[in-house]
Amino acid sequence: MNEKGSNHTLLKRNNYHLIKKYIYQHSPISRVEVAQKLCLTTPTITGVVNSLINRGLLRDTAAPASEEGKSAGRPRVMLEFVPSAYHICGVDVGPYWINYVLTDLQGNVIASRHTGKVLDAYDRTFELLSREIPAFLAEAGAGNGKLLGVGICLPGLIDGSAGMIYTTFQPGWTEHDLSAELGQRLGVPVVVENNVRARAICADLFDRSVTAEPFAYFFVSYGVACQMIIDGKVLYGQFAAAGEIGHTVVQRGGPVCPTCGNRGCLEALAGERAVLQRCRRIMDSGDATALRELCDKPEKLTMDQVLKAQSMGDEKVNLVMEDVLDYLGIALANTINTISPRAVLLDGHILSFPENQAMLLRSVERNMFRVHVGKTSFSFLPYSPDRGARGAAAVVVRDTLLNSDL
């Protein structure tokens, strides 16, 4: 590691970013609290705060009702970011959909559009986004003057901090700079990030769910990933491959993964694609009465129908889900044993079913190093089709507001 010295200009700039980010993540908060928490002088805090107020980003507000009454005298003046100062467009490009949201500066959804279109080859997806993003923004009433930027999240090895796309498992993407090309086409800043990493950033910035570190965000969808926040930073690793738990081998000589080509990786055994394949085979064999009541053609089977069949008590589906959740639990336990997170946030359609949550946690506890039992907190998120797109919007806030000189 090369350590570098600091000069007054660099120090002032670093303090500006530090104060801005701290207020964003902890507002409403008083000037005194910011100074105390960051060990900075009051004049330093005042200079940054005044600059942000003059730009219309920050405002004074009264202390929350819960805070008043704790101390006598004049009510405290608190600071908060102005939600309406900017709009942000977030786009979730995935194997099931391309979804759009428009949020305010705090991540509150103003408008959304859910589509059945999916991640495709670069040229086709680029042209689609070039048409549909402006159409969505016009429909949502977002003026370019208030648009902070557009965030795109998609699966694959993507380093949002460096703007690099290493792979998206679709043709042509590594040959292009989506941020630059789409930004030029739209005339606004565009940032790109891995879909699960974007969700972790959303949990941190918008939802304030990262209350303890190290922190892990475990996500089950078409594939499986576990992104991490350590020392306040999202972990990327070499080639942005950190967190790709879906491609760790959990069954030697198991089925071939169509994404990575290895045998027995977690995605091939426990991702939604694997669940659907197994349930379709059951349907083809003539079993799974509940599934056949819900879907007459195996090729059209959806995860909604699988979970519905499970809730109806379909024994064959239950056996599939027990096996899948055991593998997911083993992989999550191995992650916990490796990085020792204090908190794990769990997200995914499969995990929206309470019985599946319980099965997963039982598997984790069976396979977890004893020292972590009862010490690691687990929180399941309600299933939401907007969460990925909100994550893309959160990446815009991180890169365009908090990590910039704006």
ROTIVEX-53632 format. One record per residue (C-alpha): x, y, z; residue in one letter. Coordinates in Angstrom, 3 decimals, padded with zeros to 6 digits. Layout:
N
<r c1="X" c2="Y" c3="Z" resn="a"/>
...
# end
This chain:
406
<r c1="000.000" c2="000.000" c3="000.000" resn="m"/>
<r c1="001.366" c2="003.402" c3="-001.005" resn="n"/>
<r c1="000.627" c2="006.059" c3="001.612" resn="e"/>
<r c1="000.398" c2="009.655" c3="000.459" resn="k"/>
<r c1="000.698" c2="012.883" c3="002.333" resn="g"/>
<r c1="-001.973" c2="015.548" c3="002.450" resn="s"/>
<r c1="-002.110" c2="019.249" c3="001.736" resn="n"/>
<r c1="-004.621" c2="021.881" c3="002.823" resn="h"/>
<r c1="-006.688" c2="021.697" c3="-000.385" resn="t"/>
<r c1="-006.915" c2="017.908" c3="-000.280" resn="l"/>
<r c1="-007.734" c2="017.922" c3="003.422" resn="l"/>
<r c1="-010.501" c2="020.475" c3="002.888" resn="k"/>
<r c1="-011.954" c2="018.404" c3="000.053" resn="r"/>
<r c1="-011.852" c2="015.197" c3="002.120" resn="n"/>
<r c1="-013.585" c2="016.937" c3="005.030" resn="n"/>
<r c1="-016.270" c2="018.211" c3="002.654" resn="y"/>
<r c1="-017.015" c2="014.674" c3="001.416" resn="h"/>
<r c1="-016.880" c2="013.240" c3="004.928" resn="l"/>
<r c1="-019.295" c2="015.780" c3="006.410" resn="i"/>
<r c1="-021.698" c2="015.576" c3="003.477" resn="k"/>
<r c1="-021.871" c2="011.788" c3="003.625" resn="k"/>
<r c1="-022.241" c2="011.694" c3="007.404" resn="y"/>
<r c1="-025.135" c2="014.154" c3="007.392" resn="i"/>
<r c1="-026.829" c2="012.236" c3="004.556" resn="y"/>
<r c1="-026.592" c2="008.924" c3="006.394" resn="q"/>
<r c1="-027.539" c2="010.217" c3="009.865" resn="h"/>
<r c1="-029.987" c2="013.063" c3="009.292" resn="s"/>
<r c1="-031.794" c2="014.637" c3="010.964" resn="p"/>
<r c1="-028.710" c2="015.561" c3="012.978" resn="i"/>
<r c1="-027.431" c2="018.725" c3="014.623" resn="s"/>
<r c1="-024.252" c2="020.575" c3="013.716" resn="r"/>
<r c1="-022.853" c2="019.870" c3="017.178" resn="v"/>
<r c1="-023.414" c2="016.128" c3="016.794" resn="e"/>
<r c1="-021.663" c2="016.114" c3="013.413" resn="v"/>
<r c1="-018.668" c2="017.947" c3="014.867" resn="a"/>
<r c1="-018.481" c2="015.568" c3="017.833" resn="q"/>
<r c1="-018.851" c2="012.372" c3="015.809" resn="k"/>
<r c1="-016.286" c2="013.402" c3="013.178" resn="l"/>
<r c1="-013.905" c2="015.145" c3="015.631" resn="c"/>
<r c1="-013.933" c2="018.304" c3="013.512" resn="l"/>
<r c1="-014.164" c2="021.944" c3="014.561" resn="t"/>
<r c1="-017.439" c2="023.861" c3="014.497" resn="t"/>
<r c1="-016.140" c2="026.360" c3="011.876" resn="p"/>
<r c1="-015.254" c2="023.432" c3="009.575" resn="t"/>
<r c1="-018.766" c2="022.002" c3="009.931" resn="i"/>
<r c1="-020.373" c2="025.429" c3="009.478" resn="t"/>
<r c1="-018.486" c2="026.141" c3="006.256" resn="g"/>
<r c1="-019.564" c2="022.858" c3="004.633" resn="v"/>
<r c1="-023.150" c2="023.123" c3="005.907" resn="v"/>
<r c1="-023.562" c2="026.683" c3="004.616" resn="n"/>
<r c1="-022.247" c2="025.649" c3="001.222" resn="s"/>
<r c1="-024.758" c2="022.771" c3="001.012" resn="l"/>
<r c1="-027.637" c2="024.992" c3="002.186" resn="i"/>
<r c1="-026.754" c2="027.632" c3="-000.435" resn="n"/>
<r c1="-026.883" c2="024.940" c3="-003.130" resn="r"/>
<r c1="-030.363" c2="023.878" c3="-002.021" resn="g"/>
<r c1="-029.185" c2="020.411" c3="-000.928" resn="l"/>
<r c1="-029.466" c2="020.864" c3="002.828" resn="l"/>
<r c1="-031.969" c2="022.565" c3="005.099" resn="r"/>
<r c1="-032.596" c2="023.263" c3="008.767" resn="d"/>
<r c1="-035.453" c2="021.409" c3="010.400" resn="t"/>
<r c1="-036.916" c2="021.033" c3="013.877" resn="a"/>
<r c1="-035.791" c2="018.127" c3="016.019" resn="a"/>
<r c1="-038.067" c2="015.041" c3="015.911" resn="p"/>
<r c1="-040.789" c2="014.980" c3="018.550" resn="a"/>
<r c1="-038.999" c2="012.090" c3="020.286" resn="s"/>
<r c1="-035.941" c2="014.303" c3="020.764" resn="e"/>
<r c1="-037.788" c2="017.261" c3="022.230" resn="e"/>
<r c1="-038.334" c2="017.161" c3="025.949" resn="g"/>
<r c1="-034.966" c2="015.509" c3="026.539" resn="k"/>
<r c1="-033.415" c2="018.878" c3="027.225" resn="s"/>
<r c1="-034.841" c2="022.167" c3="028.410" resn="a"/>
<r c1="-034.451" c2="025.433" c3="026.535" resn="g"/>
<r c1="-034.718" c2="026.405" c3="022.895" resn="r"/>
<r c1="-035.552" c2="023.531" c3="020.481" resn="p"/>
<r c1="-032.532" c2="022.139" c3="018.684" resn="r"/>
<r c1="-032.045" c2="022.906" c3="015.008" resn="v"/>
<r c1="-031.311" c2="019.797" c3="012.952" resn="m"/>
<r c1="-029.957" c2="019.288" c3="009.446" resn="l"/>
<r c1="-031.413" c2="017.146" c3="006.695" resn="e"/>
<r c1="-031.005" c2="016.764" c3="002.944" resn="f"/>
<r c1="-033.857" c2="018.202" c3="000.889" resn="v"/>
<r c1="-035.595" c2="015.169" c3="-000.693" resn="p"/>
<r c1="-036.944" c2="017.181" c3="-003.630" resn="s"/>
<r c1="-033.567" c2="018.756" c3="-004.466" resn="a"/>
<r c1="-033.020" c2="016.102" c3="-007.144" resn="y"/>
<r c1="-034.756" c2="013.223" c3="-008.856" resn="h"/>
<r c1="-032.928" c2="009.990" c3="-009.672" resn="i"/>
<r c1="-033.801" c2="007.335" c3="-012.243" resn="c"/>
<r c1="-032.931" c2="003.755" c3="-011.332" resn="g"/>
<r c1="-033.141" c2="000.848" c3="-013.802" resn="v"/>
<r c1="-032.961" c2="-002.841" c3="-012.893" resn="d"/>
<r c1="-031.961" c2="-004.902" c3="-015.952" resn="v"/>
<r c1="-032.317" c2="-008.603" c3="-015.222" resn="g"/>
<r c1="-033.297" c2="-012.084" c3="-016.400" resn="p"/>
<r c1="-036.980" c2="-011.561" c3="-015.521" resn="y"/>
<r c1="-037.609" c2="-007.883" c3="-016.236" resn="w"/>
<r c1="-036.320" c2="-004.379" c3="-016.887" resn="i"/>
<r c1="-037.881" c2="-002.199" c3="-014.211" resn="n"/>
<r c1="-037.680" c2="001.583" c3="-013.776" resn="y"/>
<r c1="-038.163" c2="003.842" c3="-010.760" resn="v"/>
<r c1="-037.951" c2="007.572" c3="-010.196" resn="l"/>
<r c1="-036.937" c2="008.458" c3="-006.640" resn="t"/>
<r c1="-036.248" c2="011.583" c3="-004.668" resn="d"/>
<r c1="-032.892" c2="012.225" c3="-003.012" resn="l"/>
<r c1="-033.804" c2="010.009" c3="-000.040" resn="q"/>
<r c1="-034.835" c2="007.018" c3="-002.144" resn="g"/>
<r c1="-038.598" c2="007.465" c3="-001.871" resn="n"/>
<r c1="-040.280" c2="006.127" c3="-005.021" resn="v"/>
<r c1="-042.149" c2="008.809" c3="-006.984" resn="i"/>
<r c1="-043.008" c2="006.676" c3="-010.009" resn="a"/>
<r c1="-042.275" c2="003.175" c3="-011.293" resn="s"/>
<r c1="-042.693" c2="001.069" c3="-014.401" resn="r"/>
<r c1="-042.513" c2="-002.731" c3="-014.409" resn="h"/>
<r c1="-041.859" c2="-004.425" c3="-017.746" resn="t"/>
<r c1="-041.492" c2="-008.006" c3="-018.958" resn="g"/>
<r c1="-038.454" c2="-007.154" c3="-021.076" resn="k"/>
<r c1="-035.148" c2="-008.764" c3="-020.077" resn="v"/>
<r c1="-031.373" c2="-008.448" c3="-020.307" resn="l"/>
<r c1="-030.280" c2="-009.133" c3="-023.890" resn="d"/>
<r c1="-027.256" c2="-008.632" c3="-026.134" resn="a"/>
<r c1="-025.655" c2="-005.206" c3="-025.683" resn="y"/>
<r c1="-026.859" c2="-003.490" c3="-028.855" resn="d"/>
<r c1="-030.505" c2="-004.473" c3="-028.371" resn="r"/>
<r c1="-030.523" c2="-003.590" c3="-024.668" resn="t"/>
<r c1="-028.744" c2="-000.282" c3="-025.319" resn="f"/>
<r c1="-031.308" c2="000.809" c3="-027.906" resn="e"/>
<r c1="-034.158" c2="-000.279" c3="-025.646" resn="l"/>
<r c1="-032.830" c2="001.725" c3="-022.693" resn="l"/>
<r c1="-032.137" c2="004.722" c3="-024.939" resn="s"/>
<r c1="-035.832" c2="004.799" c3="-025.884" resn="r"/>
<r c1="-037.515" c2="003.731" c3="-022.670" resn="e"/>
<r c1="-035.634" c2="005.810" c3="-020.085" resn="i"/>
<r c1="-036.613" c2="009.180" c3="-021.663" resn="p"/>
<r c1="-040.164" c2="007.881" c3="-022.169" resn="a"/>
<r c1="-040.405" c2="006.830" c3="-018.520" resn="f"/>
<r c1="-038.984" c2="010.147" c3="-017.286" resn="l"/>
<r c1="-041.442" c2="012.103" c3="-019.421" resn="a"/>
<r c1="-044.305" c2="009.960" c3="-018.158" resn="e"/>
<r c1="-043.141" c2="010.489" c3="-014.557" resn="a"/>
<r c1="-042.833" c2="014.256" c3="-015.029" resn="g"/>
<r c1="-039.120" c2="014.444" c3="-014.240" resn="a"/>
<r c1="-037.415" c2="017.514" c3="-015.671" resn="g"/>
<r c1="-033.778" c2="017.177" c3="-016.713" resn="n"/>
<r c1="-032.885" c2="020.199" c3="-014.593" resn="g"/>
<r c1="-033.605" c2="018.210" c3="-011.418" resn="k"/>
<r c1="-032.291" c2="014.836" c3="-012.584" resn="l"/>
<r c1="-029.164" c2="013.866" c3="-010.648" resn="l"/>
<r c1="-028.470" c2="010.937" c3="-012.949" resn="g"/>
<r c1="-029.471" c2="007.493" c3="-014.152" resn="v"/>
<r c1="-028.355" c2="004.288" c3="-012.454" resn="g"/>
<r c1="-028.320" c2="000.910" c3="-014.198" resn="i"/>
<r c1="-027.890" c2="-002.345" c3="-012.281" resn="c"/>
<r c1="-027.555" c2="-005.775" c3="-013.883" resn="l"/>
<r c1="-026.110" c2="-009.200" c3="-013.043" resn="p"/>
<r c1="-022.475" c2="-009.967" c3="-013.753" resn="g"/>
<r c1="-018.960" c2="-008.968" c3="-012.759" resn="l"/>
<r c1="-019.306" c2="-005.196" c3="-012.728" resn="i"/>
<r c1="-017.080" c2="-002.704" c3="-010.911" resn="d"/>
<r c1="-019.252" c2="000.359" c3="-010.484" resn="g"/>
<r c1="-016.473" c2="002.259" c3="-008.719" resn="s"/>
<r c1="-014.314" c2="002.024" c3="-011.851" resn="a"/>
<r c1="-017.035" c2="001.846" c3="-014.509" resn="g"/>
<r c1="-015.832" c2="-001.576" c3="-015.689" resn="m"/>
<r c1="-018.063" c2="-004.360" c3="-017.022" resn="i"/>
<r c1="-016.136" c2="-007.645" c3="-016.987" resn="y"/>
<r c1="-019.085" c2="-009.872" c3="-017.916" resn="t"/>
<r c1="-022.880" c2="-009.874" c3="-017.895" resn="t"/>
<r c1="-023.336" c2="-013.387" c3="-019.324" resn="f"/>
<r c1="-024.804" c2="-011.847" c3="-022.487" resn="q"/>
<r c1="-022.976" c2="-011.018" c3="-025.762" resn="p"/>
<r c1="-021.164" c2="-007.768" c3="-026.430" resn="g"/>
<r c1="-021.209" c2="-006.052" c3="-023.044" resn="w"/>
<r c1="-017.493" c2="-006.169" c3="-022.249" resn="t"/>
<r c1="-016.702" c2="-004.385" c3="-025.502" resn="e"/>
<r c1="-018.600" c2="-001.235" c3="-024.502" resn="h"/>
<r c1="-018.602" c2="001.477" c3="-021.851" resn="d"/>
<r c1="-022.305" c2="001.613" c3="-021.015" resn="l"/>
<r c1="-021.932" c2="004.572" c3="-018.648" resn="s"/>
<r c1="-020.233" c2="006.753" c3="-021.257" resn="a"/>
<r c1="-022.288" c2="005.627" c3="-024.269" resn="e"/>
<r c1="-025.697" c2="005.814" c3="-022.611" resn="l"/>
<r c1="-024.750" c2="009.026" c3="-020.816" resn="g"/>
<r c1="-023.866" c2="010.621" c3="-024.148" resn="q"/>
<r c1="-027.117" c2="009.422" c3="-025.702" resn="r"/>
<r c1="-029.290" c2="010.639" c3="-022.796" resn="l"/>
<r c1="-027.318" c2="013.782" c3="-021.949" resn="g"/>
<r c1="-027.197" c2="012.969" c3="-018.209" resn="v"/>
<r c1="-024.700" c2="011.180" c3="-015.916" resn="p"/>
<r c1="-025.112" c2="007.389" c3="-016.025" resn="v"/>
<r c1="-023.593" c2="004.929" c3="-013.538" resn="v"/>
<r c1="-023.574" c2="001.129" c3="-013.754" resn="v"/>
<r c1="-023.318" c2="-001.431" c3="-010.946" resn="e"/>
<r c1="-023.800" c2="-005.112" c3="-010.166" resn="n"/>
<r c1="-027.441" c2="-005.762" c3="-009.241" resn="n"/>
<r c1="-026.825" c2="-007.267" c3="-005.779" resn="v"/>
<r c1="-024.125" c2="-004.771" c3="-004.873" resn="r"/>
<r c1="-026.612" c2="-002.027" c3="-005.775" resn="a"/>
<r c1="-029.130" c2="-003.574" c3="-003.377" resn="r"/>
<r c1="-026.540" c2="-003.527" c3="-000.601" resn="a"/>
<r c1="-025.813" c2="000.151" c3="-001.319" resn="i"/>
<r c1="-029.566" c2="000.828" c3="-001.202" resn="c"/>
<r c1="-029.785" c2="-000.883" c3="002.194" resn="a"/>
<r c1="-026.959" c2="001.337" c3="003.421" resn="d"/>
<r c1="-027.887" c2="004.736" c3="001.957" resn="l"/>
<r c1="-031.663" c2="004.716" c3="001.474" resn="f"/>
<r c1="-032.964" c2="002.232" c3="004.024" resn="d"/>
<r c1="-030.266" c2="002.636" c3="006.700" resn="r"/>
<r c1="-030.326" c2="-001.112" c3="007.323" resn="s"/>
<r c1="-026.556" c2="-001.407" c3="007.739" resn="v"/>
<r c1="-026.388" c2="-000.936" c3="011.483" resn="t"/>
<r c1="-023.396" c2="-003.196" c3="012.153" resn="a"/>
<r c1="-020.300" c2="-004.244" c3="010.228" resn="e"/>
<r c1="-019.011" c2="-006.434" c3="008.705" resn="p"/>
<r c1="-022.344" c2="-006.661" c3="006.874" resn="f"/>
<r c1="-023.526" c2="-009.245" c3="004.328" resn="a"/>
<r c1="-026.372" c2="-008.947" c3="001.800" resn="y"/>
<r c1="-027.523" c2="-012.423" c3="000.747" resn="f"/>
<r c1="-029.672" c2="-012.471" c3="-002.406" resn="f"/>
<r c1="-031.383" c2="-015.405" c3="-004.124" resn="v"/>
<r c1="-032.844" c2="-014.967" c3="-007.600" resn="s"/>
<r c1="-031.943" c2="-016.478" c3="-010.975" resn="y"/>
<r c1="-028.507" c2="-016.818" c3="-009.398" resn="g"/>
<r c1="-027.190" c2="-016.359" c3="-005.854" resn="v"/>
<r c1="-024.835" c2="-013.684" c3="-004.489" resn="a"/>
<r c1="-023.657" c2="-012.383" c3="-001.134" resn="c"/>
<r c1="-022.257" c2="-008.853" c3="-001.240" resn="q"/>
<r c1="-020.419" c2="-007.343" c3="001.712" resn="m"/>
<r c1="-019.799" c2="-003.965" c3="003.316" resn="i"/>
<r c1="-016.649" c2="-003.815" c3="005.428" resn="i"/>
<r c1="-015.267" c2="-000.676" c3="007.091" resn="d"/>
<r c1="-017.910" c2="001.427" c3="005.366" resn="g"/>
<r c1="-016.968" c2="000.253" c3="001.878" resn="k"/>
<r c1="-018.588" c2="-002.194" c3="-000.513" resn="v"/>
<r c1="-016.194" c2="-005.039" c3="-001.246" resn="l"/>
<r c1="-015.281" c2="-005.467" c3="-004.930" resn="y"/>
<r c1="-012.196" c2="-007.675" c3="-005.039" resn="g"/>
<r c1="-010.276" c2="-008.422" c3="-008.215" resn="q"/>
<r c1="-012.440" c2="-008.250" c3="-011.377" resn="f"/>
<r c1="-015.364" c2="-007.208" c3="-009.112" resn="a"/>
<r c1="-015.839" c2="-010.904" c3="-008.334" resn="a"/>
<r c1="-016.164" c2="-010.559" c3="-004.546" resn="a"/>
<r c1="-019.481" c2="-011.847" c3="-003.261" resn="g"/>
<r c1="-020.140" c2="-014.287" c3="-006.128" resn="e"/>
<r c1="-021.106" c2="-017.039" c3="-003.699" resn="i"/>
<r c1="-023.323" c2="-018.587" c3="-006.362" resn="g"/>
<r c1="-020.243" c2="-019.980" c3="-008.080" resn="h"/>
<r c1="-018.717" c2="-021.678" c3="-005.050" resn="t"/>
<r c1="-018.870" c2="-025.470" c3="-005.366" resn="v"/>
<r c1="-021.123" c2="-027.120" c3="-002.770" resn="v"/>
<r c1="-021.573" c2="-030.556" c3="-004.406" resn="q"/>
<r c1="-018.604" c2="-032.278" c3="-005.999" resn="r"/>
<r c1="-019.518" c2="-033.637" c3="-009.419" resn="g"/>
<r c1="-022.932" c2="-031.950" c3="-009.290" resn="g"/>
<r c1="-024.904" c2="-030.480" c3="-012.207" resn="p"/>
<r c1="-023.170" c2="-028.171" c3="-014.665" resn="v"/>
<r c1="-023.790" c2="-024.467" c3="-014.064" resn="c"/>
<r c1="-024.850" c2="-022.800" c3="-017.353" resn="p"/>
<r c1="-023.335" c2="-019.512" c3="-016.184" resn="t"/>
<r c1="-019.809" c2="-020.469" c3="-015.060" resn="c"/>
<r c1="-019.482" c2="-023.976" c3="-016.519" resn="g"/>
<r c1="-018.394" c2="-025.603" c3="-013.242" resn="n"/>
<r c1="-020.085" c2="-028.625" c3="-011.703" resn="r"/>
<r c1="-021.989" c2="-028.468" c3="-008.450" resn="g"/>
<r c1="-021.886" c2="-024.734" c3="-007.792" resn="c"/>
<r c1="-024.582" c2="-023.162" c3="-005.641" resn="l"/>
<r c1="-026.382" c2="-021.473" c3="-008.552" resn="e"/>
<r c1="-026.728" c2="-024.802" c3="-010.373" resn="a"/>
<r c1="-028.286" c2="-026.380" c3="-007.280" resn="l"/>
<r c1="-030.212" c2="-023.612" c3="-005.533" resn="a"/>
<r c1="-030.805" c2="-020.620" c3="-007.811" resn="g"/>
<r c1="-034.333" c2="-020.003" c3="-009.094" resn="e"/>
<r c1="-033.389" c2="-021.380" c3="-012.496" resn="r"/>
<r c1="-032.381" c2="-024.677" c3="-010.817" resn="a"/>
<r c1="-035.593" c2="-024.748" c3="-008.752" resn="v"/>
<r c1="-037.738" c2="-024.263" c3="-011.859" resn="l"/>
<r c1="-035.826" c2="-026.944" c3="-013.775" resn="q"/>
<r c1="-036.349" c2="-029.482" c3="-010.996" resn="r"/>
<r c1="-040.040" c2="-028.654" c3="-010.664" resn="c"/>
<r c1="-040.522" c2="-028.930" c3="-014.435" resn="r"/>
<r c1="-038.982" c2="-032.398" c3="-014.365" resn="r"/>
<r c1="-041.458" c2="-033.359" c3="-011.646" resn="i"/>
<r c1="-044.308" c2="-032.071" c3="-013.799" resn="m"/>
<r c1="-043.008" c2="-034.000" c3="-016.825" resn="d"/>
<r c1="-043.014" c2="-037.183" c3="-014.729" resn="s"/>
<r c1="-046.696" c2="-036.726" c3="-013.961" resn="g"/>
<r c1="-046.196" c2="-035.868" c3="-010.284" resn="d"/>
<r c1="-046.777" c2="-032.577" c3="-008.421" resn="a"/>
<r c1="-050.566" c2="-032.319" c3="-008.551" resn="t"/>
<r c1="-050.610" c2="-028.766" c3="-007.175" resn="a"/>
<r c1="-048.180" c2="-027.534" c3="-009.826" resn="l"/>
<r c1="-050.301" c2="-029.028" c3="-012.600" resn="r"/>
<r c1="-053.367" c2="-027.296" c3="-011.175" resn="e"/>
<r c1="-051.516" c2="-023.971" c3="-011.280" resn="l"/>
<r c1="-049.686" c2="-024.367" c3="-014.602" resn="c"/>
<r c1="-050.642" c2="-026.567" c3="-017.549" resn="d"/>
<r c1="-047.315" c2="-026.231" c3="-019.393" resn="k"/>
<r c1="-044.002" c2="-026.929" c3="-017.581" resn="p"/>
<r c1="-042.068" c2="-024.471" c3="-019.778" resn="e"/>
<r c1="-044.304" c2="-021.635" c3="-018.506" resn="k"/>
<r c1="-043.825" c2="-022.442" c3="-014.813" resn="l"/>
<r c1="-042.932" c2="-019.437" c3="-012.611" resn="t"/>
<r c1="-041.534" c2="-019.043" c3="-009.105" resn="m"/>
<r c1="-044.866" c2="-017.563" c3="-008.006" resn="d"/>
<r c1="-046.510" c2="-020.861" c3="-008.946" resn="q"/>
<r c1="-043.802" c2="-022.935" c3="-007.256" resn="v"/>
<r c1="-044.235" c2="-021.011" c3="-004.009" resn="l"/>
<r c1="-048.019" c2="-021.272" c3="-004.308" resn="k"/>
<r c1="-047.732" c2="-025.054" c3="-004.723" resn="a"/>
<r c1="-045.461" c2="-025.183" c3="-001.709" resn="q"/>
<r c1="-048.003" c2="-023.235" c3="000.370" resn="s"/>
<r c1="-050.653" c2="-025.750" c3="-000.777" resn="m"/>
<r c1="-048.566" c2="-028.546" c3="000.740" resn="g"/>
<r c1="-047.278" c2="-030.199" c3="-002.450" resn="d"/>
<r c1="-044.923" c2="-032.884" c3="-001.081" resn="e"/>
<r c1="-042.681" c2="-033.075" c3="-004.154" resn="k"/>
<r c1="-042.203" c2="-029.302" c3="-004.227" resn="v"/>
<r c1="-041.548" c2="-029.285" c3="-000.486" resn="n"/>
<r c1="-038.766" c2="-031.845" c3="-000.935" resn="l"/>
<r c1="-037.171" c2="-029.696" c3="-003.652" resn="v"/>
<r c1="-037.321" c2="-026.593" c3="-001.456" resn="m"/>
<r c1="-035.898" c2="-028.418" c3="001.569" resn="e"/>
<r c1="-032.921" c2="-029.527" c3="-000.512" resn="d"/>
<r c1="-032.448" c2="-026.073" c3="-002.064" resn="v"/>
<r c1="-032.600" c2="-024.252" c3="001.268" resn="l"/>
<r c1="-030.158" c2="-026.688" c3="002.842" resn="d"/>
<r c1="-027.602" c2="-025.860" c3="000.134" resn="y"/>
<r c1="-028.277" c2="-022.133" c3="000.551" resn="l"/>
<r c1="-027.821" c2="-022.485" c3="004.301" resn="g"/>
<r c1="-024.516" c2="-024.336" c3="003.902" resn="i"/>
<r c1="-023.181" c2="-021.626" c3="001.582" resn="a"/>
<r c1="-024.330" c2="-018.794" c3="003.861" resn="l"/>
<r c1="-022.845" c2="-020.555" c3="006.905" resn="a"/>
<r c1="-019.511" c2="-020.861" c3="005.063" resn="n"/>
<r c1="-019.627" c2="-017.137" c3="004.302" resn="t"/>
<r c1="-020.344" c2="-016.323" c3="007.940" resn="i"/>
<r c1="-017.491" c2="-018.590" c3="009.024" resn="n"/>
<r c1="-015.174" c2="-016.751" c3="006.618" resn="t"/>
<r c1="-015.966" c2="-013.049" c3="007.160" resn="i"/>
<r c1="-017.748" c2="-013.175" c3="010.552" resn="s"/>
<r c1="-020.437" c2="-010.561" c3="009.786" resn="p"/>
<r c1="-022.375" c2="-009.002" c3="012.618" resn="r"/>
<r c1="-025.489" c2="-008.673" c3="010.465" resn="a"/>
<r c1="-026.935" c2="-010.434" c3="007.409" resn="v"/>
<r c1="-029.756" c2="-009.033" c3="005.278" resn="l"/>
<r c1="-031.613" c2="-011.680" c3="003.246" resn="l"/>
<r c1="-033.528" c2="-010.922" c3="000.068" resn="d"/>
<r c1="-035.240" c2="-012.955" c3="-002.631" resn="g"/>
<r c1="-038.588" c2="-014.315" c3="-003.781" resn="h"/>
<r c1="-037.845" c2="-017.790" c3="-002.374" resn="i"/>
<r c1="-037.115" c2="-016.232" c3="001.015" resn="l"/>
<r c1="-040.421" c2="-014.361" c3="001.163" resn="s"/>
<r c1="-042.118" c2="-017.603" c3="002.295" resn="f"/>
<r c1="-041.905" c2="-017.891" c3="006.140" resn="p"/>
<r c1="-041.336" c2="-021.665" c3="006.108" resn="e"/>
<r c1="-038.392" c2="-021.188" c3="003.752" resn="n"/>
<r c1="-036.906" c2="-018.574" c3="006.063" resn="q"/>
<r c1="-037.104" c2="-021.032" c3="008.951" resn="a"/>
<r c1="-035.548" c2="-023.874" c3="006.903" resn="m"/>
<r c1="-032.706" c2="-021.629" c3="005.778" resn="l"/>
<r c1="-031.886" c2="-020.489" c3="009.308" resn="l"/>
<r c1="-031.931" c2="-024.074" c3="010.593" resn="r"/>
<r c1="-029.439" c2="-025.061" c3="007.906" resn="s"/>
<r c1="-027.235" c2="-022.044" c3="008.671" resn="v"/>
<r c1="-027.178" c2="-022.881" c3="012.380" resn="e"/>
<r c1="-026.344" c2="-026.551" c3="011.714" resn="r"/>
<r c1="-023.346" c2="-025.593" c3="009.594" resn="n"/>
<r c1="-022.144" c2="-022.396" c3="011.273" resn="m"/>
<r c1="-019.102" c2="-022.194" c3="013.531" resn="f"/>
<r c1="-020.480" c2="-022.297" c3="017.077" resn="r"/>
<r c1="-018.992" c2="-018.942" c3="018.050" resn="v"/>
<r c1="-021.387" c2="-017.179" c3="015.641" resn="h"/>
<r c1="-024.580" c2="-018.826" c3="016.898" resn="v"/>
<r c1="-026.744" c2="-016.184" c3="018.549" resn="g"/>
<r c1="-024.193" c2="-013.465" c3="017.707" resn="k"/>
<r c1="-025.033" c2="-012.837" c3="014.036" resn="t"/>
<r c1="-028.331" c2="-011.058" c3="013.345" resn="s"/>
<r c1="-030.508" c2="-012.104" c3="010.381" resn="f"/>
<r c1="-033.167" c2="-009.868" c3="008.806" resn="s"/>
<r c1="-035.433" c2="-010.941" c3="005.932" resn="f"/>
<r c1="-036.599" c2="-008.249" c3="003.521" resn="l"/>
<r c1="-040.157" c2="-008.283" c3="002.160" resn="p"/>
<r c1="-040.153" c2="-009.173" c3="-001.520" resn="y"/>
<r c1="-040.275" c2="-006.061" c3="-003.722" resn="s"/>
<r c1="-039.860" c2="-005.772" c3="-007.521" resn="p"/>
<r c1="-038.697" c2="-002.154" c3="-007.035" resn="d"/>
<r c1="-035.713" c2="-002.919" c3="-004.811" resn="r"/>
<r c1="-033.184" c2="-003.490" c3="-007.587" resn="g"/>
<r c1="-034.098" c2="-000.266" c3="-009.382" resn="a"/>
<r c1="-033.973" c2="001.647" c3="-006.071" resn="r"/>
<r c1="-030.516" c2="000.162" c3="-005.621" resn="g"/>
<r c1="-029.466" c2="001.559" c3="-008.987" resn="a"/>
<r c1="-030.738" c2="004.973" c3="-007.848" resn="a"/>
<r c1="-028.733" c2="004.637" c3="-004.613" resn="a"/>
<r c1="-025.570" c2="004.093" c3="-006.671" resn="v"/>
<r c1="-026.232" c2="007.439" c3="-008.392" resn="v"/>
<r c1="-026.429" c2="009.125" c3="-004.978" resn="v"/>
<r c1="-023.193" c2="007.469" c3="-003.895" resn="r"/>
<r c1="-021.213" c2="008.313" c3="-007.032" resn="d"/>
<r c1="-022.773" c2="011.578" c3="-008.203" resn="t"/>
<r c1="-023.567" c2="013.254" c3="-004.893" resn="l"/>
<r c1="-021.654" c2="011.776" c3="-001.947" resn="l"/>
<r c1="-018.374" c2="010.880" c3="-003.677" resn="n"/>
<r c1="-018.231" c2="013.998" c3="-005.833" resn="s"/>
<r c1="-017.683" c2="017.727" c3="-005.294" resn="d"/>
<r c1="-021.364" c2="018.524" c3="-005.925" resn="l"/>
# end
